[in-house]
Amino acid sequence: MSNSKIQRTNQEIFQSVIEQINFLNNDCNSYDNGDNFYGKRISLALRILLYDSKFSHSLLRQIKDEFVYNYPDFIDISTTKGSLPNPETTNFVRTSLCSYLLNHSIESEEILIPEPIRIKNGGKYPFRSFKTWWEKNYVVLIDDKNYLTRKDVVTLLADQDGGAHVDPNFDQRLAAIKRLKANPLKITAPINQINKTYTADYQNILEATVRSIADETLYIFNNNIIPYCQKSLQQ
């Protein structure tokens, strides 16, 4: 029996894009409803849409090749509007695609919970070339030697931490996050003449970060890439 392969049509490629966008939307909704573990499923859809290797082509690259389409610039909703500065001086876990939820009261737990950043209606955001946005700008700093780009966050979750695979051995950067071996952010705030110190629980910071990356990705696909493909297919 022959195992030769047949090239997909542009319509079939576009349908695959729509399927992955639907998966991504559904997984984001599950995350937003309180199931943080769906961050791993989000990473898998993002990997299929965006990640190129010598063994596979992302759907974004297939659109570029088959629709004769240049990569659009991607929206950057990070708090630093670019790469995190001064990575070599990092002495606690820092991220530009999460905020920390602080419940400040006498009875509150002394924990900071990571929350994804979302695109705000009417917000003004810069745009980056895909290569810079995806694999050059650092969005998570673990310590003064270990940094993560958006590509790193997506592939660590998808390839090693349960998105598509659970590897028996995993990257030391992922281990530092999941085993809480890095230094956490701490914030001290006064209340009723006493100081409370809150410590960041960063164990799920990559899931929160990938949820923010999903918001950026959905924005570009829904507002740029999908309309372009639809118009091209109608010609």
C-alpha positions, 0 to 999 in steps of 0.5 A: 500500500502506497504511503505517498502524501497528497498536498492539501488545497488552500480550502483545506488549510483554511478549514484547519485554521478555523478548527484550531481557532475554535479549539483555542476559543473553547480552551480559553473559555474553559480557562476563564471559567476557572480551570487553569489546566486548560493552559496546557490545551491552549499551548497545543493549539498555539503550537499548531498555529504558530510553531515551525520545526524541521519536522512540521510546518505551522498553519501560519507558515502554510498560509504564507506559502500557499496563499502567497501571504506575508506574516502580519505584525502581531499585537503586543499586550505585554506590560513592558511593550516589548522584551522584559528589560535587564534580564541579567539582573533578575533575582525573582520570577518576572513576567510581562504577560501576567498581573498578580491578583492581590486581595488585601485584607486582614483575613486574606491569604498572603498569596499573589495569584497570577492573572492573564492580561487581556486586550482592552477595548479602546486600548492602544498597543504596539505591533511587532514583527512575528519573529520578534514577537514570537522568539526574540522578546522575553516575556518570563524571566526566571532568574539571571540566566533563564529567560522565556520567549512566547515560543519557549512558553508555548513549546515547554507546556505543549511538548513537555508538560502535558499539552501534547506530551509529558516527557520523563525528563524536562527542561530545567526552566520548566522544573524551576517553575513547576517545583517552585525552585526560583525566587518569588515576587514579594509585596509588603503592604500596610493594613491596620498598622501592621505589614502583610507580606504577599508572596507570588504563587508562580507555579501556574504562571506559564498557563496564565502567560499562554492565556495572554498569548492566546488573546494576542494570537486570536486578535491577529487571526480574527482581524487579519489572517482569517479575513485575508484567507476568506477574500483570497478563496473567493477570488 
